[in-house]
Amino acid sequence: MGLNLTQFSVFLLLTALIAGVTIWYCLKARASDDGEKEYFLAGGSLKWYFVAGSITLTNLSTDQLVGMNGNQMALLAWWELAAVVGLMMLCFIFIPVYYKYNCTTTTELLEKRYNNPHIRALISILFLLGNIFIFLPAILYGGSLFMQSMFGIDVNLYILAAIFAIVGSAYAIFGGLRAVAVSDTFSGILLLGLAITITILALNAINWDFQGIPKERLTLIGADDSDIPWKTLLTGMIFIQMFYWSTNQTITQRAMASPTVKEAQKGIFAAAAIRLLIVPPIIVIPGIVSYKLYGDIGDTAYGQIVGDLLPTFLSGAFAAAIFAAVLTTFNSILNASAALWVCDIHETYFNKNPNVRKLSLWVSIVMVILAFCMIPIFNNPESSIINKVQAMYGLLSMPILSAFVVGLLFKNVDARAMIVAVIIAVAFYAYGTSPLNENHQNINLHYIHQMAITLILSVSTALLLSRLLGSKPVWDAHNVFGKGSAEF
């Protein structure tokens, strides 16, 4: 199947419509006098529905739709079901604290809790490394692969990736968070509607009959040698969700951009409802059906089934929706990364009063170029995108989370101890999962279990080293959460 005029026309029309509505809304919105707050937090004016829409589509992109369906099994639904827990943590535990401390970035909370700018800078650098070298290239690769497999077009994957990178950057660089959040919401309505349609069409294609599909592809109870062993749901899985939904600047930035805690909580709660009721079916059922129709075809499964089942005009609409999903996830991460660099690093070590838009422009360009160069790492048909992303990000996620856990639960922790503990945790996880470690296969420890161990190691090390350095950590959770909590 090749790209025809009808598909391309529908694709261009919807893509232009989303861009036009976004520009119209942003131009009529009242801008904040605080340039930094306007660019990175939309002037603190996001309504709950924009928070919900932006959180949903920032996370829901080709690494979910392509990567999870590419596994062609129901087990991957656990990533989305467990995400609801992470969103509830953000809603009722973390967001009130971010508002209480008046944070622009999540890492600003660390500087205020540890009374030290260097721990904030270190964690920001880890976030940036993950965004630039893992998330951004994975998104560019997944979106380009989907377009190739859906339309059967003979266009080089890197050319498609370059188009995604250029257009996605424009939203983030010139529109700031307001443009990102608004385009996320309108794109999300289109994407979710068409993804549900695809799921129903896929089920109709097999007459809702799952006979012939191996049981291990239909079960939610993962064996020890599966991608998600059931035991990991009790260990590292909960910490992964806490990290991603509650401390990750890319996600929390949307909720931090509301006028009040209550407005932010409404948006987060709505995003959790979407995550629970809509997302799990659309990220596993088409992949399972594609196994019955085509066999084990990996990450090309979603594009193949969409291209085969959707009518021509709807396939053009779906291409626009996927294009929008890639753009919004890409520009969300890019805007969050610029915020981390400008607020946490540049203003601390180089210039306290930079031109935010100009600096963000050049920072974003550099990050896009670096991300583009990393795409070949993900261009490997033997490994699913989502599994590779999760395993790689464990290198940074648990060390980052440990700094938040210690900072929020204790006071009088020496920042130097926490910095050393984070570095040790990164090295520990890298050693345990590295193919250069000849013994790690004999340990037979799933990377999600190792994440939990990494977190415990880092927290323990920080508390111990702090005592050795002369500081005595004191339990302080009641002051952090008790006075900062808010009713939904």
C-alpha positions in Angstrom: 0.0 0.0 0.0 1.3 3.4 -0.9 0.4 6.9 0.1 -2.4 8.3 -2.0 -3.8 11.8 -2.5 -6.8 11.3 -0.2 -4.7 10.2 2.7 -2.2 12.9 2.2 -4.9 15.6 1.9 -6.7 14.5 5.1 -3.3 14.3 6.9 -2.3 17.9 5.8 -5.8 19.3 6.6 -6.0 17.9 10.2 -2.3 18.8 10.9 -2.9 22.4 9.8 -6.2 22.6 11.7 -4.5 21.5 15.0 -1.7 24.0 14.4 -4.2 26.8 13.5 -6.4 26.3 16.6 -3.3 26.2 18.8 -2.0 29.5 17.4 -5.4 31.1 17.7 -5.8 30.1 21.3 -2.3 31.1 22.3 -2.6 34.5 20.7 -5.8 35.4 22.5 -4.5 34.1 25.9 -3.3 36.7 28.4 0.4 36.4 28.9 2.2 36.6 32.2 4.6 39.5 33.0 7.1 36.9 34.3 8.8 35.7 31.1 10.2 32.6 32.6 6.9 31.6 34.2 5.1 32.4 30.9 7.4 30.3 28.8 7.8 27.3 31.0 4.5 27.3 33.0 2.1 29.0 30.6 1.9 31.9 33.1 0.3 29.6 35.7 -3.0 29.6 33.8 -3.7 26.1 32.5 -7.2 24.9 33.1 -7.8 21.3 34.3 -8.8 20.0 30.9 -5.5 21.2 29.3 -3.6 19.6 32.2 -5.4 16.3 31.6 -5.0 16.5 27.8 -1.3 17.5 27.9 -0.4 14.8 30.5 -2.2 12.2 28.5 -0.7 12.9 25.1 2.8 13.8 26.4 3.0 10.2 27.6 0.9 8.5 24.9 3.1 8.5 21.8 4.6 6.0 19.4 6.8 4.4 22.1 3.5 3.3 23.7 1.3 2.7 20.6 4.1 1.2 18.5 6.3 -0.3 21.2 3.7 -1.8 23.5 1.6 -3.2 20.6 4.9 -4.4 19.2 5.2 -6.8 22.1 1.9 -8.4 20.9 0.9 -9.5 24.4 -1.5 -8.3 27.1 1.2 -8.2 29.8 2.3 -4.7 28.7 -1.0 -3.3 30.0 0.6 -3.3 33.4 2.6 -0.2 32.5 -0.6 1.7 32.1 -2.5 0.2 34.9 0.3 0.9 37.3 0.6 4.4 36.0 -2.7 5.2 37.7 -1.0 4.7 41.0 1.8 7.1 40.0 -0.7 9.7 38.9 -2.5 9.5 42.3 0.8 10.0 44.0 1.3 13.1 41.9 -2.2 14.3 42.6 -2.4 14.0 46.3 1.2 13.9 47.5 3.7 15.7 45.2 1.7 18.5 43.5 0.7 20.1 46.9 4.3 20.2 47.8 5.5 21.7 44.5 2.9 24.5 44.9 3.8 24.9 48.6 7.5 25.5 47.7 6.5 27.6 44.6 8.6 25.5 42.2 9.1 26.2 38.4 11.0 22.9 38.0 10.7 19.7 40.1 14.4 19.9 40.9 13.9 23.4 42.4 12.3 21.5 45.3 15.6 19.7 45.9 17.6 22.9 46.2 15.1 24.2 48.8 15.0 21.0 50.8 18.8 20.4 50.8 19.6 24.1 50.8 22.2 23.4 48.1 22.1 24.3 44.3 24.5 21.6 43.3 22.2 18.6 44.0 19.5 20.4 42.0 22.0 20.8 39.1 23.1 17.1 39.3 19.6 15.8 39.1 18.8 18.1 36.3 21.8 16.9 34.3 20.6 13.3 34.8 17.1 14.2 33.6 18.6 15.9 30.6 20.8 12.9 29.7 17.7 10.7 29.8 15.7 13.1 27.7 18.3 13.7 25.1 19.8 10.2 24.7 16.8 8.0 25.5 13.4 9.5 25.2 13.8 12.0 22.3 15.5 9.5 19.9 13.0 6.8 20.8 10.1 9.0 19.9 11.7 10.1 16.6 12.4 6.5 15.7 9.0 5.1 16.7 7.1 7.8 14.8 9.1 7.4 11.7 8.8 3.6 11.8 5.0 3.9 12.2 4.7 6.1 9.1 6.8 3.7 7.1 4.9 0.6 8.1 1.4 2.1 8.0 1.7 3.7 4.5 4.3 1.3 3.0 6.2 4.4 1.8 9.8 4.1 0.6 11.2 7.1 2.5 14.3 6.9 4.5 13.5 6.6 8.2 16.0 9.4 9.1 14.3 11.8 6.7 11.0 11.2 8.4 12.7 11.6 11.8 14.2 14.9 10.7 10.7 16.2 9.7 9.3 15.2 13.2 12.3 16.9 14.9 12.0 20.2 13.0 8.2 20.7 13.3 8.2 19.5 16.9 10.9 21.9 17.8 9.0 24.8 16.4 6.1 24.3 18.9 8.4 24.1 21.8 10.8 26.9 20.8 8.3 29.5 19.7 5.2 28.7 21.7 6.5 27.6 25.1 4.4 25.4 27.3 1.1 27.1 26.5 1.4 26.0 22.8 2.5 22.6 23.8 -0.3 22.0 26.3 -3.0 23.3 23.9 -1.8 21.3 20.9 -1.6 18.2 23.2 -5.2 18.5 24.2 -6.7 18.9 20.7 -4.4 16.2 19.3 -5.3 13.9 22.2 -9.0 14.0 21.4 -8.3 13.0 17.8 -5.8 10.3 18.7 -7.8 8.6 21.4 -10.9 8.6 19.2 -9.1 7.0 16.3 -7.1 4.6 18.6 -10.4 3.3 20.0 -11.7 2.9 16.5 -8.7 0.8 15.5 -9.1 -1.4 18.6 -12.7 -2.1 17.7 -11.9 -2.8 14.0 -9.1 -5.1 15.1 -11.5 -7.1 17.2 -14.0 -7.3 14.4 -11.3 -8.5 12.0 -11.0 -11.7 14.1 -14.7 -11.8 15.1 -13.7 -11.2 18.7 -12.2 -14.7 18.7 -8.8 -15.1 20.4 -8.5 -18.8 19.7 -5.1 -19.8 18.3 -3.3 -17.1 20.2 -0.8 -18.5 22.7 -1.9 -18.2 26.4 1.3 -16.4 27.3 0.3 -13.6 25.0 -3.1 -13.2 26.7 -2.3 -13.5 30.4 -1.7 -10.6 32.8 0.3 -12.9 35.1 3.9 -12.6 33.9 6.2 -15.6 34.3 9.8 -15.1 35.6 11.2 -15.1 32.1 8.6 -12.6 30.7 9.0 -8.9 30.1 7.1 -8.1 33.3 7.3 -10.9 35.9 4.4 -10.6 38.3 6.8 -10.2 41.2 8.1 -7.0 39.8 4.7 -5.4 40.3 5.5 -5.6 44.1 9.1 -4.1 43.8 10.5 -1.8 41.2 7.3 -1.2 39.2 5.7 1.1 41.9 9.0 3.1 42.1 9.1 3.5 38.3 5.6 5.0 38.4 6.4 7.3 41.3 9.5 8.6 39.5 7.9 9.1 36.1 4.6 10.7 37.1 5.6 12.5 40.3 9.2 13.8 39.8 9.7 13.9 36.0 9.7 17.5 34.8 8.1 16.6 31.5 4.9 15.4 33.2 4.7 17.5 36.3 5.4 20.7 34.5 1.8 20.6 33.1 0.3 20.2 36.6 2.5 22.9 38.0 1.2 25.4 35.4 -2.4 25.6 36.9 -3.5 28.6 38.9 -4.3 26.5 42.0 -3.5 23.1 43.5 -7.2 22.1 43.2 -7.3 23.0 39.5 -4.1 20.9 38.9 -5.5 18.0 40.9 -8.7 17.9 38.7 -6.6 17.6 35.6 -4.4 14.9 37.1 -7.4 12.9 38.2 -9.0 13.2 34.7 -5.7 12.0 33.2 -5.7 9.0 35.6 -9.3 8.1 34.5 -8.3 8.1 30.9 -5.2 6.0 31.7 -7.3 3.5 33.5 -10.3 3.2 31.2 -9.1 3.9 27.7 -5.3 3.5 27.3 -4.7 -0.2 28.3 -7.0 -1.6 25.5 -5.5 0.5 22.8 -1.9 -0.3 23.5 -2.3 -4.1 23.7 -5.3 -5.4 21.8 -4.3 -4.3 18.2 -0.9 -5.9 18.8 -2.5 -9.2 20.0 -4.8 -9.2 17.0 -1.9 -8.6 14.7 -0.2 -11.7 16.1 -3.2 -13.8 15.0 -3.3 -12.0 11.6 0.4 -11.7 10.7 2.4 -13.7 13.3 5.3 -12.3 15.3 6.2 -9.1 13.4 7.4 -6.9 16.4 7.3 -3.1 16.3 5.8 -3.0 12.8 2.6 -4.6 14.1 0.6 -1.4 14.9 1.4 0.3 11.6 0.5 -2.8 9.7 -2.9 -3.3 11.3 -3.8 0.4 11.0 -2.8 0.4 7.3 -4.8 -2.7 6.6 -8.0 -2.0 8.6 -8.7 1.7 8.3 -10.5 3.2 5.3 -8.4 5.5 3.2 -9.7 8.8 4.5 -9.4 7.6 8.1 -5.9 6.3 7.7 -4.9 9.9 6.6 -6.6 11.2 9.8 -4.8 8.6 11.9 -1.5 9.6 10.4 -2.3 13.2 11.4 -3.1 12.0 14.9 0.2 10.0 15.2 2.1 12.9 13.7 0.6 15.1 16.4 1.3 12.6 19.1 4.9 12.4 18.2 5.2 16.2 17.9 3.5 16.9 21.2 5.6 14.3 23.1 8.7 15.5 21.5 8.0 19.2 22.1 6.9 18.5 25.7 10.2 16.8 26.5 12.1 19.6 24.7 10.3 22.4 26.6 10.9 20.6 29.9 14.5 20.0 29.1 15.0 23.7 28.2 13.4 24.6 31.5 15.9 22.3 33.4 18.9 23.8 31.6 17.8 27.5 31.9 16.4 27.4 35.5 18.6 24.8 37.1 22.0 25.2 35.4 22.4 28.3 33.3 20.9 30.7 35.9 22.9 29.1 38.7 26.4 28.9 37.1 26.4 31.3 34.1 23.9 34.1 34.1 21.1 34.8 36.5 19.0 36.9 34.1 19.3 35.3 30.6 17.0 36.0 27.6 14.8 33.0 28.3 13.4 32.6 24.7 16.8 33.1 23.0 18.6 30.8 25.3 15.9 28.1 25.0 16.2 28.3 21.2 19.9 27.5 21.1 19.6 24.9 23.9 16.8 23.2 22.1 18.7 23.1 18.8 21.7 21.4 20.4 19.5 18.9 22.1 17.6 18.0 18.9 20.8 17.4 17.0 22.2 15.1 19.8 18.9 13.2 20.0 18.8 12.7 16.2 22.3 11.2 16.3 21.1 8.6 18.9 18.4 7.1 16.7 20.5 4.2 15.3 20.6 2.7 18.9 16.8 2.1 18.7 16.8 0.9 15.1 17.1 -2.8 16.2 14.3 -5.2 15.2 15.3 -7.7 17.8 14.2 -5.5 20.8 11.0 -3.7 21.4 11.2 0.1 21.8 9.4 0.2 25.1 11.4 -2.5 26.8 14.7 -0.9 25.7 13.6 2.5 26.9 12.5 1.3 30.3 15.7 -0.8 30.9 18.0 2.0 29.8 16.2 4.7 31.9 16.7 2.6 35.0 20.2 3.9 34.9 18.9 7.4 35.9 15.4 7.0 37.2 16.1 5.4 40.6 19.1 7.5 41.5 17.0 10.6 40.7 14.0 9.3 42.7 16.3 8.6 45.7 17.2 12.3 45.9 13.5 13.2 46.1 12.7 10.5 48.6 15.4 11.5 51.0 14.8 15.2 50.5 11.1 15.0 51.2 11.2 12.5 54.1 14.2 13.9 56.0 15.8 17.2 56.9 19.5 17.9 57.9 20.7 15.6 55.1 24.2 16.7 53.8 23.8 17.4 50.1 27.3 16.1 49.5 26.2 12.7 50.8 23.2 12.7 48.5 25.3 13.6 45.5 27.8 10.8 46.2 24.9 8.3 46.8 23.3 9.2 43.4 26.6 8.7 41.6 27.1 5.3 43.3 23.5 4.3 42.4 24.1 5.1 38.7 27.3 3.0 38.7 25.6 0.1 40.6 22.7 -0.1 38.1 25.1 0.3 35.1 27.3 -2.6 36.4 24.4 -4.9 37.1 22.8 -4.5 33.6 25.8 -4.0 31.5 26.7 -6.8 29.0 30.3 -6.2 30.0 29.4 -7.7 33.4 30.0 -11.4 32.7 28.3 -12.5 35.9 25.0 -10.5 35.6 23.4 -13.3 33.6 24.0 -15.7 36.5 22.3 -13.4 38.9 19.1 -13.8 36.9 17.7 -10.5 38.3 15.1 -8.7 36.3 16.0 -5.0 35.6 12.8 -3.9 37.4 13.9 -5.7 40.6 17.3 -4.2 40.2 15.7 -0.7 40.1 14.1 -1.3 43.5 17.5 -2.5 44.9 19.2 0.6 43.4 16.7 2.9 45.0 17.2 1.3 48.5 21.0 1.4 48.1 21.0 5.1 47.2 18.7 6.1 50.0 20.6 4.1 52.6 24.0 5.4 51.3 22.9 9.0 51.5 21.6 8.7 55.1 24.8 6.8 56.2 27.2 9.2 54.5 25.3 12.1 55.9 25.9 10.9 59.4 29.6 10.2 58.7 29.9 13.8 57.5 28.5 15.1 60.8 24.8 15.7 59.9 22.0 13.8 61.6 19.1 13.3 59.2 15.7 13.8 61.0 12.3 12.5 59.9 10.4 15.5 58.5 7.6 14.1 56.4 4.9 15.5 58.7 6.1 19.1 58.0 6.5 18.6 54.2 3.2 16.8 53.5 1.0 17.7 56.5 1.0 21.4 55.9 1.2 21.1 52.1 -1.7 18.7 51.6 -4.8 19.8 49.8 -8.3 18.4 49.4 -9.4 17.3 46.0 
